[in-house]
Amino acid sequence: MNIDWTEAPDQATHYDCNADVFCTVDGWWSCKGKYYHMPCQMAWGSERYTPRHVEPATTAWDGTGFPPVGTECEVVIAALKPRTVCFVGIKSSGSVVIETVDGELKSYHRSQVNFRPIRSQAQIEREDLEDLLTRASASGLTVKSLVSCIIASGYRLER
């Protein structure tokens, strides 16, 4: 199906092929975008919905505030381990919507999520080492014990 996105309202994120309407996570437009209806439940993972193609952001996101819509980033939800997601947008209720790597849309209260750019492996290893040293030094370990912790974590001095 060839969708004319020039007719879509600016906020539209998907096109419903069955109902022939543009929609967002909150609802859908009828009559060529004149009327907006909400709320409704969308089965985003189905073939029924075609996502709007998102152009890459013109400038790189520096991790401040929310990422541009369509940005792949890391998210930490309620202080759990970071995971890679795609930022979909913010609902009218203020909830943040993300798409997981398996295509599932999830919604969280904005106070539960922290977004950041995807880290390189070197950045991840550096942060892990910093966390290890912070915990080890807070417990009052000796220098020899700290060195043992660093080596146990897998760090090797390159020569």
C-alpha positions as CSV (number, residue, x, y, z in Angstrom):
1,M,0.0,0.0,0.0
2,N,1.3,3.5,-0.9
3,I,0.6,5.9,2.0
4,D,0.6,9.6,1.3
5,W,2.2,10.9,4.5
6,T,1.8,14.5,3.3
7,E,-1.9,14.2,4.2
8,A,-1.1,13.0,7.7
9,P,-1.3,15.2,10.8
10,D,2.2,16.1,12.1
11,Q,1.7,14.1,15.2
12,A,0.7,10.8,13.4
13,T,3.1,8.0,14.1
14,H,1.3,5.1,12.2
15,Y,-1.2,4.4,9.5
16,D,-4.0,1.9,10.1
17,C,-4.3,0.0,6.8
18,N,-7.7,-1.6,7.7
19,A,-9.5,1.5,8.8
20,D,-7.7,3.9,6.4
21,V,-6.7,6.4,9.1
22,F,-3.6,7.9,10.6
23,C,-3.0,7.3,14.3
24,T,-0.8,7.8,17.4
25,V,-0.4,5.9,20.6
26,D,-3.4,7.8,22.0
27,G,-6.0,7.5,19.2
28,W,-6.7,8.2,15.5
29,W,-7.8,10.9,13.1
30,S,-10.9,10.6,10.8
31,C,-12.0,12.7,7.8
32,K,-8.5,13.5,6.5
33,G,-7.2,14.6,9.9
34,K,-10.1,16.9,10.9
35,Y,-11.3,14.9,13.9
36,Y,-9.2,13.1,16.5
37,H,-10.6,10.2,18.6
38,M,-9.2,8.8,21.7
39,P,-8.6,6.5,23.6
40,C,-8.3,3.2,21.9
41,Q,-6.0,0.2,22.1
42,M,-3.7,-0.4,19.1
43,A,-2.2,-3.8,18.2
44,W,1.0,-2.1,17.1
45,G,2.9,-5.4,16.4
46,S,0.3,-6.4,13.7
47,E,0.7,-5.9,10.0
48,R,-2.4,-3.6,10.3
49,Y,-0.3,-0.6,11.3
50,T,2.4,0.9,9.2
51,P,4.8,3.1,11.1
52,R,5.7,6.5,9.8
53,H,9.2,6.7,8.3
54,V,11.3,8.9,10.6
55,E,14.2,10.8,9.1
56,P,17.3,10.7,11.3
57,A,17.8,13.7,13.5
58,T,19.8,16.4,11.8
59,T,22.0,16.8,14.9
60,A,23.2,14.1,17.2
61,W,21.3,13.8,20.5
62,D,23.6,14.6,23.4
63,G,21.5,12.7,26.0
64,T,19.8,15.9,27.4
65,G,16.0,15.7,27.8
66,F,14.0,13.2,25.7
67,P,15.6,11.9,22.4
68,P,14.0,12.9,19.1
69,V,11.2,10.5,18.0
70,G,12.7,7.5,16.2
71,T,16.0,7.6,18.0
72,E,17.6,4.3,19.1
73,C,18.9,4.8,22.6
74,E,19.4,3.2,25.9
75,V,16.8,3.5,28.6
76,V,17.1,2.7,32.3
77,I,13.6,1.9,33.7
78,A,13.2,2.1,37.4
79,A,16.9,1.7,38.1
80,L,17.1,-1.7,36.2
81,K,19.8,-2.6,33.8
82,P,19.9,-0.4,30.6
83,R,18.4,-1.7,27.4
84,T,18.3,-0.5,23.8
85,V,14.9,0.8,22.6
86,C,13.5,3.2,20.0
87,F,11.9,6.3,21.4
88,V,8.3,6.6,20.0
89,G,7.0,9.7,21.8
90,I,5.1,11.1,24.7
91,K,1.4,10.4,25.2
92,S,-1.0,13.3,26.0
93,S,-1.1,11.9,29.6
94,G,2.6,12.5,29.8
95,S,3.6,8.9,29.7
96,V,6.7,8.0,27.6
97,V,6.3,5.4,24.9
98,I,9.2,3.2,23.7
99,E,9.5,0.3,21.2
100,T,11.5,-2.7,22.4
101,V,13.8,-4.6,20.2
102,D,11.1,-7.2,19.6
103,G,8.7,-4.5,18.3
104,E,6.5,-4.3,21.4
105,L,5.3,-0.8,22.5
106,K,5.5,0.0,26.2
107,S,4.4,3.0,28.1
108,Y,6.0,4.3,31.4
109,H,5.5,7.3,33.6
110,R,8.2,9.8,32.7
111,S,9.7,9.7,36.2
112,Q,10.5,6.0,35.8
113,V,12.7,6.3,32.7
114,N,16.1,7.8,32.0
115,F,17.3,8.0,28.4
116,R,20.9,8.2,27.2
117,P,22.7,7.7,23.9
118,I,23.9,4.1,23.2
119,R,27.3,3.5,24.8
120,S,30.3,1.9,23.2
121,Q,31.7,-1.3,24.7
122,A,34.7,0.8,26.0
123,Q,32.3,3.2,27.7
124,I,30.4,0.3,29.3
125,E,33.6,-1.3,30.6
126,R,34.9,2.1,31.9
127,E,31.6,2.7,33.8
128,D,31.7,-0.8,35.2
129,L,35.3,-0.3,36.5
130,E,34.3,3.1,38.0
131,D,31.4,1.4,39.8
132,L,33.6,-1.4,41.1
133,L,36.2,1.1,42.4
134,T,33.6,3.3,44.0
135,R,32.1,0.3,45.8
136,A,35.5,-1.0,46.8
137,S,36.9,2.3,48.0
138,A,33.7,3.0,50.0
139,S,34.3,-0.3,51.9
140,G,37.8,0.8,53.0
141,L,39.8,-1.7,51.0
142,T,43.6,-1.5,50.8
143,V,45.4,-0.6,47.6
144,K,46.3,-4.3,47.2
145,S,42.7,-5.3,47.6
146,L,41.6,-2.7,45.1
147,V,44.2,-4.0,42.6
148,S,42.9,-7.5,43.1
149,C,39.3,-6.3,42.5
150,I,40.4,-4.6,39.3
151,I,42.2,-7.7,38.0
152,A,39.3,-9.9,39.0
153,S,37.0,-7.7,37.0
154,G,39.0,-8.6,33.9
155,Y,41.1,-5.5,33.5
156,R,44.5,-6.0,31.9
157,L,47.2,-3.4,31.5
158,E,48.2,-3.1,27.8
159,R,51.9,-2.7,27.1
